[in-house]
């Protein structure tokens, strides 16, 4: 071990050390586990699909817990309120059928939500109606990862990973 600021003759104390942590890299991110990892980073086949493009959209700090973020993401009526300025339909207050399926690696759910389709969205999505639907596939992966896949009736998909 070398400490550049120390004279090369100076002895380094044996208690000058830090614990090593398990680290795994995938999809341009690194995950460090402070304890023995429960599972590997989940597989996302779409990431390497040459017909799709990856956009690293944003990095935000949210003043909340990971559990609260995941809980919110599985609330399929929050789109009506939180996203009403973009694609949410404020009149669609009743949640659609939403079945949660547990697995060894987390929870998966599917539903269909109502969605507004403004002109800008129509150019991207191929949807021509002002009001459409989105087939939403939401997956939570241990320990704290989430993949939201919303598919338009045209087949265009938007996948968000947190």
C-alpha positions as CSV (number, residue, x, y, z in Angstrom):
1,X,0.0,0.0,0.0
2,X,1.2,3.5,-0.9
3,X,0.1,6.9,0.4
4,X,1.5,9.4,-2.0
5,X,1.7,12.2,0.6
6,X,3.8,10.1,3.0
7,X,7.6,10.0,2.8
8,X,8.4,6.6,1.3
9,X,10.3,5.6,4.5
10,X,7.2,6.2,6.7
11,X,5.4,3.1,7.9
12,X,1.7,2.8,7.2
13,X,-0.5,1.7,10.1
14,X,-2.2,-1.6,9.5
15,X,-5.6,-0.1,10.5
16,X,-5.5,2.3,7.5
17,X,-7.9,0.4,5.4
18,X,-11.5,0.3,4.2
19,X,-13.8,-2.5,3.5
20,X,-14.2,-3.7,-0.1
21,X,-17.8,-3.7,-1.4
22,X,-19.4,-5.7,-4.2
23,X,-19.9,-3.7,-7.4
24,X,-21.6,-4.6,-10.6
25,X,-21.8,-2.5,-13.8
26,X,-24.5,-2.8,-16.5
27,X,-26.4,-0.5,-18.8
28,X,-23.9,2.4,-18.2
29,X,-24.5,2.3,-14.4
30,X,-22.7,0.9,-11.4
31,X,-24.4,-0.6,-8.4
32,X,-22.5,-0.9,-5.1
33,X,-23.9,-3.3,-2.5
34,X,-23.0,-2.4,1.1
35,X,-23.8,-6.0,2.1
36,X,-23.7,-9.3,0.1
37,X,-25.8,-8.6,-3.0
38,X,-29.3,-10.2,-3.0
39,X,-29.5,-10.5,-6.8
40,X,-27.6,-9.3,-9.9
41,X,-28.8,-6.2,-11.8
42,X,-31.9,-7.3,-13.7
43,X,-31.7,-8.2,-17.4
44,X,-33.1,-5.6,-19.8
45,X,-33.1,-7.2,-23.3
46,X,-34.3,-4.0,-25.0
47,X,-31.1,-2.2,-24.0
48,X,-29.1,-4.1,-26.6
49,X,-31.8,-4.1,-29.2
50,X,-30.4,-2.3,-32.3
51,X,-33.9,-1.2,-33.4
52,X,-34.3,0.8,-30.2
53,X,-32.3,3.8,-29.0
54,X,-31.2,4.6,-25.4
55,X,-31.6,8.0,-24.0
56,X,-30.0,8.7,-20.6
57,X,-32.7,11.3,-19.8
58,X,-32.0,12.8,-16.4
59,X,-30.4,12.4,-13.0
60,X,-32.5,13.8,-10.2
61,X,-32.4,13.7,-6.4
62,X,-35.7,12.9,-4.9
63,X,-36.2,13.7,-1.2
64,X,-37.9,10.4,-0.4
65,X,-37.2,6.7,0.2
66,X,-36.7,4.1,-2.5
67,X,-39.8,2.2,-1.2
68,X,-42.0,5.4,-1.6
69,X,-40.8,5.9,-5.2
70,X,-41.6,2.3,-6.0
71,X,-45.0,2.5,-4.3
72,X,-45.9,5.6,-6.3
73,X,-44.8,4.0,-9.5
74,X,-47.3,1.2,-9.0
75,X,-50.2,3.5,-8.4
76,X,-51.9,3.5,-11.8
77,X,-54.2,6.4,-11.0
78,X,-51.4,8.8,-10.2
79,X,-51.0,9.5,-14.0
80,X,-54.4,11.2,-13.9
81,X,-53.2,13.7,-11.4
82,X,-49.4,14.0,-11.6
83,X,-49.1,13.8,-15.4
84,X,-52.2,15.7,-16.5
85,X,-50.1,18.4,-18.1
86,X,-48.5,15.9,-20.4
87,X,-50.4,12.6,-20.9
88,X,-52.6,12.0,-17.9
89,X,-56.4,12.1,-18.3
90,X,-57.8,14.0,-15.3
91,X,-61.3,12.5,-15.9
92,X,-60.0,8.9,-15.5
93,X,-60.0,8.7,-11.8
94,X,-61.0,5.0,-11.4
95,X,-58.0,2.7,-11.6
96,X,-58.0,0.1,-14.3
97,X,-57.5,-3.6,-13.6
98,X,-54.1,-4.1,-12.1
99,X,-52.8,-7.5,-11.2
100,X,-49.5,-7.8,-9.2
101,X,-47.5,-10.9,-9.9
102,X,-44.7,-11.8,-7.4
103,X,-41.5,-13.6,-8.4
104,X,-38.2,-14.4,-6.9
105,X,-36.7,-11.2,-8.3
106,X,-39.5,-8.7,-7.6
107,X,-43.1,-7.8,-8.7
108,X,-44.6,-7.4,-12.1
109,X,-47.9,-5.7,-13.1
110,X,-49.8,-4.8,-16.2
111,X,-52.6,-2.5,-16.9
112,X,-54.1,-0.3,-19.6
113,X,-54.4,3.5,-18.8
114,X,-56.1,6.3,-20.6
115,X,-53.7,8.8,-22.1
116,X,-54.0,12.2,-23.8
117,X,-52.3,12.3,-27.2
118,X,-51.3,15.9,-28.1
119,X,-50.1,16.7,-31.6
120,X,-46.4,16.4,-30.6
121,X,-47.0,13.0,-29.1
122,X,-48.9,11.8,-32.2
123,X,-45.8,12.5,-34.4
124,X,-43.7,10.3,-32.2
125,X,-46.2,7.6,-31.3
126,X,-48.0,7.1,-34.6
127,X,-51.3,7.5,-32.7
128,X,-53.7,9.8,-34.5
129,X,-56.5,10.2,-31.9
130,X,-56.5,12.9,-29.2
131,X,-57.4,10.4,-26.6
132,X,-55.7,7.0,-26.6
133,X,-54.5,4.2,-24.2
134,X,-51.2,3.0,-23.0
135,X,-50.4,-0.7,-22.2
136,X,-48.4,-0.2,-19.1
137,X,-46.0,-3.0,-17.9
138,X,-44.4,-2.1,-14.6
139,X,-41.7,-4.2,-13.0
140,X,-39.9,-3.8,-9.6
141,X,-36.6,-5.7,-9.3
142,X,-34.8,-6.3,-6.0
143,X,-33.3,-4.5,-4.3
144,X,-34.6,-1.1,-5.6
145,X,-35.0,-0.9,-9.4
146,X,-38.0,-0.3,-11.6
147,X,-38.7,-0.7,-15.3
148,X,-41.8,1.0,-16.7
149,X,-42.7,0.0,-20.3
150,X,-45.7,1.9,-21.8
151,X,-46.8,0.7,-25.3
152,X,-49.0,2.8,-27.5
153,X,-51.7,1.1,-29.7
154,X,-49.3,1.8,-32.7
155,X,-46.7,-0.5,-31.1
156,X,-44.3,2.4,-30.2
157,X,-42.9,1.8,-26.7
158,X,-41.3,4.1,-24.1
159,X,-39.3,2.3,-21.5
160,X,-38.1,4.1,-18.3
161,X,-35.7,2.6,-15.9
162,X,-35.2,3.9,-12.4
